[in-house]
């Protein structure tokens, strides 16, 4: 590595956000270096593990910007930063076209509105972790090849600290490639942080979320350890709320059975039925969605005490209609599914308190029949997820855990990815994109999921375009 070679842009992180930023910058004639700590052509990152669907809050990302603005507002309970929401809504369609022009291939899944742009080849409809040779993996390797053809340099080294001069970011100190603790300077006119959040750092997860890392399943690659946040903080960066994560309900067996994660997610069971604890009581508004429920489970005194409770109609209905359905994929993968002809028998088999469970299901069914689920002791929303009664034997209990994919909160930027300081002004020369950033997702107490892939591509492009305009201007 020639550290005397100056670059226009250094990008930290080789996921979809970083590669989008690096390629778009190189397309515009900028001299680009990309730092990636992973090794091999299929280095691990969350983008590679993803399902490959480009969507905005479960809607077609090429819908009209005005519609997408409303979608983002609804999904986040109005908590998304308006500038970030506008930037995503107005650029996502172009980002999809740009990625296609970079060599990505898409398939469309029927008339399912949020699956109109799925990276091909798609993952199979099976449980477990199956990413090699699938759309995201193929797309990332294509983007690496594109960057190298454009003269970009890929260095397999971690960034250590940002270089600063008179309040401006002028590069990155990187770890020496000789195994010593020494660092080397890598000078650049702009730096883009795209290292993917802090979900792989137990200390930061505990500090910012108050979560016991050992009792939450890492659903993604776990490679985001918060280096971008640490470096940006040292330069006085502003941060969004850091409390929440994107994830899903998973089988509790995922801690010991690699065939049941990251799919099937069990949201369709718990959000249409109920989620109860060992005491037989509901503790969460299931109607707010699986991401919200997963965040709530993670914060229980015992995060391994949650159960999805449902009946045969739910098991054969929503249990079969998910993209990778629990029925039959969970059973095929050896996941625990407990069945019984009565709720009392189900309680006996699971160790759940019987009388409270029966009372909980009875009150839930009564409220549903009366159309008054909002009047339950713990209210249950009827929209956007429509609940179903638990009345048709056999009854089912599935042990749950929270699966954390990536963190919602992070470095706060403007719509062009410029990192904002605690004083409210952009930090010159410093940008951040992808899951290391916050301010867009995580509203409604952690339920506001907008879409990680499309967010990364869109803001990677926008940051690169702003850098090019600034440097050439």
Secondary structure as UniProt FT lines:
FT   TURN            3..4
FT   STRAND          7..12
FT   HELIX           16..27
FT   TURN            28..29
FT   STRAND          32..35
FT   TURN            41..42
FT   HELIX           46..49
FT   STRAND          55..56
FT   TURN            57..58
FT   STRAND          59..60
FT   TURN            61..62
FT   HELIX           65..75
FT   TURN            76..78
FT   HELIX           82..101
FT   TURN            102..103
FT   STRAND          106..107
FT   TURN            110..111
FT   HELIX           113..115
FT   STRAND          118..119
FT   TURN            132..133
FT   HELIX           135..149
FT   TURN            150..151
FT   STRAND          153..155
FT   STRAND          159..165
FT   TURN            166..167
FT   STRAND          168..175
FT   TURN            177..178
FT   STRAND          183..193
FT   TURN            199..200
FT   HELIX           202..209
FT   HELIX           213..215
FT   STRAND          217..218
FT   HELIX           227..234
FT   TURN            235..236
FT   STRAND          245..251
FT   HELIX           252..255
FT   HELIX           258..260
FT   HELIX           267..270
FT   TURN            271..272
FT   STRAND          274..276
FT   TURN            278..279
FT   HELIX           286..288
FT   HELIX           290..298
FT   TURN            301..304
FT   STRAND          307..311
FT   HELIX           312..316
FT   HELIX           318..321
FT   TURN            323..324
FT   HELIX           326..332
FT   TURN            333..334
FT   STRAND          338..340
FT   HELIX           343..350
FT   HELIX           354..369
FT   TURN            370..371
FT   HELIX           373..375
FT   STRAND          395..407
FT   STRAND          411..413
FT   TURN            415..416
FT   STRAND          418..421
FT   TURN            422..423
FT   STRAND          426..432
FT   HELIX           434..436
FT   STRAND          437..438
FT   HELIX           443..446
FT   HELIX           452..472
//
